[in-house]
Amino acid sequence: ARKTRAKIHDRRKRDALAPLEPTYLFGIKRPGLDNGYFEQFNRPNVDVVNLRDTPIASFVHDGIVTTEGKFRHHDMVIPAIGFKNVIENMKSLGIKGLDGVSLGEGWADGVRTYLGLMLYGFPNFFVLCGPQAPSEQSNLPTCIDVQVNWIAKMIDRIEKDGLVGIHPSPEAMQTWNR
């Protein structure tokens, strides 16, 4: 922690990213080996929010609102959601789809995805290595590369076609599930 803290100039960011009292025992998670990662938090356009202190209250179309009522604009949100299985982590985010249905409610009768990447009723919600993705039966870095390229092409097509968003049909998810 001391070596990492020396790389981060702002005390608030330093305390969030490299606390002196660890939140877990050494060896429980992969050690943080980096090549310039922590120095990125010294840039004026990069921030960190400790969600233990300031949890997310809701996701809105162009950002996040925290429990303190503060809006933070984001073009893209990439949750780093911890050490639970992917399904429980995704459900714990509290994300709700078009009809106000949460992931937990939508998966009450079992997990259903399309390619392990998308869900019906959750437009523009892409998940890398999500449930039902082939990642567990493949070379993970290669699978992630394929998934990222597919998602990038989908986002490009959304923009080029002037679409608001996309999500798979229930039939496509049923077919993938089978």
C-alpha positions as a Markdown table, in Angstrom:
| # | Residue | x | y | z |
|---|---|---|---|---|
| 1 | Ala | 0.0 | 0.0 | 0.0 |
| 2 | Arg | 2.8 | 2.4 | 0.8 |
| 3 | Lys | 4.4 | 2.0 | -2.6 |
| 4 | Thr | 1.1 | 2.4 | -4.4 |
| 5 | Arg | 0.2 | 5.4 | -2.2 |
| 6 | Ala | 3.4 | 7.2 | -3.3 |
| 7 | Lys | 2.2 | 7.2 | -6.9 |
| 8 | Ile | -1.1 | 8.9 | -6.1 |
| 9 | His | -0.9 | 12.7 | -5.3 |
| 10 | Asp | -4.4 | 13.4 | -4.1 |
| 11 | Arg | -5.0 | 12.2 | -0.6 |
| 12 | Arg | -8.7 | 11.4 | -1.1 |
| 13 | Lys | -7.9 | 9.3 | -4.2 |
| 14 | Arg | -5.0 | 7.7 | -2.4 |
| 15 | Asp | -7.1 | 6.7 | 0.5 |
| 16 | Ala | -9.8 | 5.2 | -1.8 |
| 17 | Leu | -7.4 | 3.3 | -4.0 |
| 18 | Ala | -4.7 | 2.2 | -1.5 |
| 19 | Pro | -6.1 | 2.2 | 2.0 |
| 20 | Leu | -3.5 | 1.6 | 4.8 |
| 21 | Glu | -5.9 | -0.9 | 6.4 |
| 22 | Pro | -6.7 | -3.5 | 3.7 |
| 23 | Thr | -10.3 | -4.4 | 3.1 |
| 24 | Tyr | -9.3 | -8.1 | 2.6 |
| 25 | Leu | -6.4 | -10.4 | 3.6 |
| 26 | Phe | -3.4 | -10.5 | 1.3 |
| 27 | Gly | -3.7 | -13.3 | -1.2 |
| 28 | Ile | -7.5 | -13.3 | -1.3 |
| 29 | Lys | -7.5 | -11.3 | -4.4 |
| 30 | Arg | -4.8 | -10.8 | -7.1 |
| 31 | Pro | -2.1 | -8.4 | -6.0 |
| 32 | Gly | -2.3 | -5.0 | -7.8 |
| 33 | Leu | 0.6 | -5.1 | -10.3 |
| 34 | Asp | 0.5 | -2.2 | -12.6 |
| 35 | Asn | 2.4 | -0.3 | -15.3 |
| 36 | Gly | 1.3 | 3.2 | -14.9 |
| 37 | Tyr | -2.3 | 2.4 | -13.8 |
| 38 | Phe | -2.3 | 4.4 | -10.5 |
| 39 | Glu | -0.6 | 7.4 | -12.0 |
| 40 | Gln | -3.6 | 7.9 | -14.2 |
| 41 | Phe | -5.5 | 9.0 | -11.1 |
| 42 | Asn | -3.2 | 12.1 | -11.0 |
| 43 | Arg | -4.8 | 13.4 | -14.2 |
| 44 | Pro | -7.3 | 16.2 | -13.6 |
| 45 | Asn | -10.0 | 14.4 | -15.8 |
| 46 | Val | -9.8 | 11.1 | -13.8 |
| 47 | Asp | -11.6 | 10.6 | -10.5 |
| 48 | Val | -12.5 | 7.8 | -8.2 |
| 49 | Val | -15.5 | 7.4 | -6.0 |
| 50 | Asn | -15.4 | 5.0 | -3.0 |
| 51 | Leu | -18.7 | 3.3 | -3.3 |
| 52 | Arg | -18.4 | 2.0 | 0.3 |
| 53 | Asp | -18.7 | 5.6 | 1.4 |
| 54 | Thr | -20.9 | 7.0 | -1.4 |
| 55 | Pro | -23.0 | 4.2 | -2.9 |
| 56 | Ile | -24.7 | 4.5 | -6.3 |
| 57 | Ala | -28.4 | 5.4 | -5.9 |
| 58 | Ser | -29.3 | 5.1 | -9.6 |
| 59 | Phe | -28.1 | 4.9 | -13.1 |
| 60 | Val | -29.6 | 7.5 | -15.5 |
| 61 | His | -29.2 | 7.7 | -19.2 |
| 62 | Asp | -26.1 | 9.9 | -19.1 |
| 63 | Gly | -24.5 | 9.1 | -15.8 |
| 64 | Ile | -24.9 | 8.1 | -12.2 |
| 65 | Val | -26.5 | 9.6 | -9.1 |
| 66 | Thr | -25.0 | 8.7 | -5.8 |
| 67 | Thr | -26.8 | 8.5 | -2.4 |
| 68 | Glu | -25.5 | 11.9 | -1.6 |
| 69 | Gly | -27.7 | 13.2 | -4.5 |
| 70 | Lys | -24.7 | 14.1 | -6.7 |
| 71 | Phe | -25.0 | 13.5 | -10.4 |
| 72 | Arg | -21.9 | 12.4 | -12.2 |
| 73 | His | -21.9 | 12.5 | -16.0 |
| 74 | His | -20.6 | 9.3 | -17.7 |
| 75 | Asp | -20.6 | 8.3 | -21.4 |
| 76 | Met | -19.8 | 4.8 | -20.3 |
| 77 | Val | -19.9 | 2.9 | -17.0 |
| 78 | Ile | -17.8 | -0.1 | -16.3 |
| 79 | Pro | -18.6 | -1.6 | -13.0 |
| 80 | Ala | -15.8 | -3.3 | -11.1 |
| 81 | Ile | -18.1 | -5.2 | -8.8 |
| 82 | Gly | -15.9 | -7.4 | -6.8 |
| 83 | Phe | -15.5 | -10.9 | -5.5 |
| 84 | Lys | -19.0 | -12.6 | -5.9 |
| 85 | Asn | -20.1 | -14.7 | -8.8 |
| 86 | Val | -21.0 | -12.7 | -11.8 |
| 87 | Ile | -24.8 | -13.3 | -11.6 |
| 88 | Glu | -25.0 | -12.1 | -7.9 |
| 89 | Asn | -22.8 | -9.1 | -8.7 |
| 90 | Met | -25.0 | -8.1 | -11.7 |
| 91 | Lys | -28.2 | -8.5 | -9.6 |
| 92 | Ser | -26.6 | -6.4 | -6.8 |
| 93 | Leu | -26.2 | -3.4 | -9.1 |
| 94 | Gly | -29.9 | -2.7 | -8.9 |
| 95 | Ile | -30.1 | -2.1 | -12.6 |
| 96 | Lys | -33.7 | -2.0 | -13.9 |
| 97 | Gly | -34.8 | -2.6 | -17.5 |
| 98 | Leu | -37.4 | -0.8 | -19.7 |
| 99 | Asp | -40.4 | -1.9 | -17.6 |
| 100 | Gly | -38.7 | -1.3 | -14.2 |
| 101 | Val | -37.9 | -5.0 | -13.9 |
| 102 | Ser | -34.7 | -5.7 | -12.1 |
| 103 | Leu | -32.2 | -8.3 | -13.2 |
| 104 | Gly | -33.1 | -10.4 | -10.2 |
| 105 | Glu | -36.8 | -10.3 | -11.1 |
| 106 | Gly | -36.0 | -11.0 | -14.7 |
| 107 | Trp | -33.9 | -14.0 | -13.8 |
| 108 | Ala | -36.3 | -15.4 | -11.1 |
| 109 | Asp | -37.0 | -18.4 | -13.3 |
| 110 | Gly | -33.4 | -18.8 | -14.5 |
| 111 | Val | -30.7 | -16.8 | -16.2 |
| 112 | Arg | -31.3 | -16.0 | -19.8 |
| 113 | Thr | -28.9 | -14.0 | -22.0 |
| 114 | Tyr | -28.1 | -13.6 | -25.7 |
| 115 | Leu | -24.5 | -14.7 | -26.3 |
| 116 | Gly | -23.8 | -14.1 | -22.7 |
| 117 | Leu | -23.5 | -10.4 | -23.7 |
| 118 | Met | -27.0 | -8.9 | -23.7 |
| 119 | Leu | -30.5 | -9.2 | -22.2 |
| 120 | Tyr | -34.0 | -8.5 | -23.4 |
| 121 | Gly | -35.4 | -5.4 | -21.9 |
| 122 | Phe | -32.1 | -3.9 | -21.0 |
| 123 | Pro | -31.1 | -1.8 | -24.1 |
| 124 | Asn | -27.4 | -1.0 | -24.6 |
| 125 | Phe | -26.5 | -3.1 | -21.6 |
| 126 | Phe | -23.4 | -5.2 | -22.7 |
| 127 | Val | -21.7 | -7.6 | -20.3 |
| 128 | Leu | -18.2 | -9.0 | -20.9 |
| 129 | Cys | -17.8 | -12.6 | -19.8 |
| 130 | Gly | -21.4 | -12.6 | -18.5 |
| 131 | Pro | -23.5 | -15.5 | -17.5 |
| 132 | Gln | -23.9 | -18.0 | -20.4 |
| 133 | Ala | -20.9 | -16.5 | -22.3 |
| 134 | Pro | -18.5 | -19.1 | -23.7 |
| 135 | Ser | -15.6 | -17.5 | -21.7 |
| 136 | Glu | -15.4 | -20.4 | -19.2 |
| 137 | Gln | -14.9 | -22.9 | -22.0 |
| 138 | Ser | -12.4 | -20.9 | -24.0 |
| 139 | Asn | -9.2 | -18.9 | -23.9 |
| 140 | Leu | -10.4 | -16.0 | -21.8 |
| 141 | Pro | -8.3 | -13.2 | -23.3 |
| 142 | Thr | -9.2 | -14.3 | -26.8 |
| 143 | Cys | -12.9 | -14.5 | -25.8 |
| 144 | Ile | -12.8 | -11.0 | -24.3 |
| 145 | Asp | -11.2 | -9.7 | -27.5 |
| 146 | Val | -14.0 | -11.2 | -29.6 |
| 147 | Gln | -16.6 | -9.8 | -27.3 |
| 148 | Val | -15.1 | -6.3 | -27.1 |
| 149 | Asn | -14.9 | -6.2 | -30.9 |
| 150 | Trp | -18.5 | -7.4 | -31.3 |
| 151 | Ile | -19.8 | -4.8 | -28.8 |
| 152 | Ala | -17.8 | -2.0 | -30.5 |
| 153 | Lys | -19.3 | -3.0 | -33.8 |
| 154 | Met | -22.8 | -2.9 | -32.3 |
| 155 | Ile | -22.2 | 0.5 | -30.7 |
| 156 | Asp | -20.9 | 1.8 | -34.1 |
| 157 | Arg | -24.0 | 0.4 | -35.8 |
| 158 | Ile | -26.3 | 2.0 | -33.3 |
| 159 | Glu | -24.7 | 5.3 | -33.9 |
| 160 | Lys | -24.6 | 5.0 | -37.7 |
| 161 | Asp | -28.2 | 3.8 | -38.0 |
| 162 | Gly | -29.3 | 6.6 | -35.6 |
| 163 | Leu | -30.8 | 4.1 | -33.2 |
| 164 | Val | -31.6 | 4.9 | -29.5 |
| 165 | Gly | -30.6 | 1.4 | -28.4 |
| 166 | Ile | -30.8 | -2.3 | -29.0 |
| 167 | His | -31.5 | -5.4 | -27.1 |
| 168 | Pro | -32.1 | -9.0 | -28.1 |
| 169 | Ser | -35.5 | -10.6 | -28.6 |
| 170 | Pro | -36.8 | -13.1 | -26.0 |
| 171 | Glu | -36.7 | -15.7 | -28.8 |
| 172 | Ala | -33.0 | -15.0 | -29.5 |
| 173 | Met | -32.3 | -15.5 | -25.8 |
| 174 | Gln | -34.3 | -18.8 | -25.7 |
| 175 | Thr | -32.3 | -20.0 | -28.7 |
| 176 | Trp | -29.0 | -19.1 | -27.1 |
| 177 | Asn | -30.1 | -20.7 | -23.8 |
| 178 | Arg | -30.9 | -24.0 | -25.6 |
